[in-house]
Amino acid sequence: CNTGFDKTCKIELADGTTDPNYVLTTNPNDSSSASAIVVNRTTDPIFPGPWLADTTVSEWIGPLANEIFGGPCCAFGEYIYTLDVSVSGTGPVDIFGRWSSDNEARIFWDGTPATGSGTSTASSAFSSWTHFDVNETVLTPGLHKLSFHVTNDTASQINATGVRVEFAPEPSVLALTGGGLVGLGLWRRRRPG
């Protein structure tokens, strides 16, 4: 699911709502909270910028709803946003789309750095998109973890942080069936040859 959407990956969430698809498995701002929150789009860093503006396709998520620069957010350190991906078979899998982060970040698959292109971003990536194509080989069908490790700037204790992800094709375009499938809109099998 793209960031900022409900469990069906079709309904955009309101500001301040917990994103049910992403778990903040590491949260230096509040170790007792695993909630990835849709960041308030009516104040900085989203409006009037410098983050990319939210759209009806994806929204910024972070450890707090109100992340005003110079305000009460956010502790420096690594924030890890994890999405469960259900894979029904074995073999090569591509996961592709685009993402933005504040600050530098890296994509992980099942706890190890992901292979492929665009799997890391620079510290100023929050004002543009980085296209990614994660290429992994699945040896065991079932639930796998796609994680976005975002390192908040260590120069200050008070600095906004977050991540925004859009997968292609968009999950709403895919016809998903079956019980217990989480985030299946993220992958496609590579054709042999």
N, C-alpha and C positions, 0 to 999 in steps of 0.2 A: 504494500500500500504506500502511496505517496504520503508524506508527512502532513498531518493536520486533517486526517479523514477518519470516519467511523470504521467499525469492524467490517462493514460491507465494502469499504473502499470507494463508496459512492457519494456519501454525504459529508460536506465540508463542516468542520467543527468550529464552534464559536471561540473567540479569544478567551483564554483562561481555562479552557477545557483540557482534561487529560487525554492525550492521544492513546487509544486503547491498543494500538499496534506496536508501539515502540516502548521499551522499558529502559529507563535510565539506570543501567546496572552498576555504574559507578558515578557518584554525584558528589564532588568535593564541596559543593555549596551546602549540602544537607545529606549526610550519609544515611539518614533514616528515611529519605524519600526516593522512590524509584519512578516517580511520575515524570513523564516527558510532557510538558505543558505547551499548548498553543500560545505563542507570544502575542501580546497585545499589539495589533497592527496600527493603532491610532497614535502611538508615541514613538520616539526614537527607541531603538535603532532602525525600525522599519519605516516610520513616517516622521520626518521627511527624508530619511535615509541615515546612514549609508548602506544598510542592508537592501538587497533586492526586495521589491514590494511583493507582498503576498498576492496570489491569484486564485482563481477557482480551481486550479490544478494542484497546487500544493501551498503549504503554509510553514512558517518557521516554528520549530519546537525548541524548547530549552528548559532549564531547571525552574524558571519562574515565569509568570505571565507578564510582569512588568519589569523589563530590563532596560532601564534608563541609564545612558552613559553617565558615569559619575554618581550614580544612585546606589541603591542597596544591593546590586548584583554585580558580579558573581565571583566567587573565590577562584583563584588560579588553580590549575591542575587539569587532569584528563577526565573528560565527561564521556561516558560510553553509552550510546544509544543502540539498543539491540532489537532486531526484528526477527521473528521466527519465520522460517521458510520451509514449507513442506515439499519434499521431493519424492515422487512415487517410484522412480527407477534408479538405475546406476549409469555411470558414464559421464561424458562431458556436459557441462551446463554453462550457459552464458546468462549473466544478469547485467542488464545495461540500462542506462538512463543518464541523468545529470544531477549534480548536487552542488550545494554551496555551504560554507561553514564559517564560523567565527570562533576561533582562529584556525590555525593549521589543523589538518585532520588526515586520517587514513582509514581505509575500508579493510575490515577483517572478515574472514570466512571461517567459522568454527574455531575461533580463537587464534588464528594465525593470519599474518598479513596476506591479503587477497592478491592473486596474480591477475594480470591484465593491464589495461590502460586506464589512466585517470583515477587511480585508486588512492591518490593523495592530493591534498590541496595546500596552497600557500597560506601564510598568515593573513593576507588581505583578500581572501577568496570570497568574502561575504557580499561583494558588490558585483559579482559575475558568476556564471555557471562553469563548472568543470564537467565535461562529459566522461562517463566511465563505461567500461566493458569488463566485467569481472569474469574470468575464465577459470572454472574449477572442475575437478573430476570428482564425482560423487561415487563413493565405494559402497555406501550403505543407504538404502532408502529410508525416509523418515524425516524427522524434524532437524533442521540445521539452523545455525545462527549467522546472520549477516549483521555486522556491527560497524558503527561509525564512531571512531575514536577521535574526539575533538579536544585539542589541547588549548585551554584558555591562556591568553597572554600572561606570562609570568612577570611582566613589568609592573603590574598593578594588582592589588587585591580587589579593586572595583572595576570590572570590565564585563560588558555583555558577552554572552556566548550562546551558540545555538547551531542547529543544522536544519537544512531543508533538502528534501530528496524527491525526485520525480523519476519514476520508472517508465520505460518504453517497452512494449506498448503500455498505454495507461491501463491500470487494472480494470477500469470500468468498461473497456473495450473487450476484455476477455470473458468468455463464458466459463464460469467456474462452477463445478458441481462436486458433490461429495461432502461428507461431514468431516469436520476437524481440519479442513485445509486452511492454513494461515499463511497469507502472503504469497500464494501460489502465482499471482499475477507478475511475479518478479523474474520468472525464469522461463527459458525455452530450451528444448533439446537441440543440440547441433545435429544437422544431417550429416551422415557419413559421406566422405569424399568432398 
